Each structure stands twice: as C-alpha cells, then as structure tokens.
Amino acid sequence: MSSSEAITSDVPPSRATELVRSLHALIDEIQTVDLTSCTDSELVDVAAETERAIARLSFAGDRQVAEATERDLPRKTGHRSVIQFMTHRLRIAEPMRRRDQMSATATFPSPTGEPLPPQHPTLAEAFADGHVGPAHVRAVIDVLDQIPHAVDHDVKLAAERQMAEIAVDHTPADITNLGARLLAHLDPDGTLTDDTDRKRRRNL
C-alpha cells in the first residue's frame, strides 16, 4: 500500500502499524535524550538494555518477514525471490544469514495452518528475550549445522540447549570455540560424519 492510499483509506491502521509508529517516536526520544543526568551505573544499564532491545527487535523483524513470506508478498510486490525482497524492500544487509537465522528461530505455520515450534526452540527463546543477539544466534547455528545427521535426535536437542545456554554468557567467538569442543565430543573419531555431512560443511 502506498502512502497516498494509507492517507485516503477509511480502514483504521492495524495495531502493528500503531506500535511501529510509537516505536519510532520512542526511538526519536532515545536518540536525543540527555544522558548527562544518568549515573555511571545507570548509563551502563541503559546501554545494555538498548542492546537487548535491538536483539528483540531483530527477532520481531524475523517474525514479520516469515509472515510476509507466507503471504507470498515478495512476489506480489514485484520481487523475484525472498532474498531480493529482503535486500531491496526491507534493506536487510545480509539476507542469506538473516534467512538462516529466521529458519532456525522463527515460528512458521504447518500445512494445516497451525504454528510449528522453532527449529531451535531454546535458542529462539533466548533470542526473543534479547539475551542473545544475531551474531550469537549465527554462531550457534554454525555449530549445530555441523553436528552429523547420524547423531541421535535427543542428543541434538541437548546440544541445542547447551549451546543456547553458552550463548547467553559468551561471545560469538567463544561460542565457536566451545562448539568445536562439543562437536569433537559428539564425534571424537569422525566415524559418524559421512559424505552428506562433509558436503554440508563445505557449503557452510
């Protein structure tokens, strides 16, 4: 819908539209608020909570992209692919990485319309709460994608929970290093890794 259509339409704006407008108004204030009145500890908390909010907004944005994809809006708005839609209409800088992030942590509907749980639910919960950011999510995904597919499903779930917990308190670089230890523990002699796994890792 164009801006002129929005002005002339008699349909009231959705709650989502109202919230985004309020969000921008609030950001205007956050960008210009007097920080000199903050104590040192307050300023640290404000900065930390702002970063947490940025992570939560990224999770919210993924949910919106998923909904737009389900509605086939990339094609309806004249884009050849979801990636092109994300790049040019949504101005997402790294659409391929964002798509992988979304695939791992967003909720998608089943063929019958019921919501399916995220691929990595513990990681998704930490992301939604803002306890991890996009870089942490990507680092965890990179580790989990390297687990051999022959590993038992329950073990994979436990690994996902462990890596999500690690991500809350560690940097992306730490996640990569600790993830390497986890992978070595899961397949110490490399016997579980087959040609399919090796091809996937080369693509990664």
Secondary structure as GFF3:
##gff-version 3
##sequence-region A 1 204
A	DSSP	alpha_helix	3	8	.	.	.	ID=ss1
A	DSSP	alpha_helix	15	32	.	.	.	ID=ss2
A	DSSP	alpha_helix	40	70	.	.	.	ID=ss3
A	DSSP	alpha_helix	73	76	.	.	.	ID=ss4
A	DSSP	alpha_helix	82	84	.	.	.	ID=ss5
A	DSSP	pi_helix	85	89	.	.	.	ID=ss6
A	DSSP	alpha_helix	95	105	.	.	.	ID=ss7
A	DSSP	alpha_helix	121	128	.	.	.	ID=ss8
A	DSSP	alpha_helix	134	144	.	.	.	ID=ss9
A	DSSP	alpha_helix	153	169	.	.	.	ID=ss10
A	DSSP	alpha_helix	172	186	.	.	.	ID=ss11
A	DSSP	alpha_helix	195	203	.	.	.	ID=ss12
###
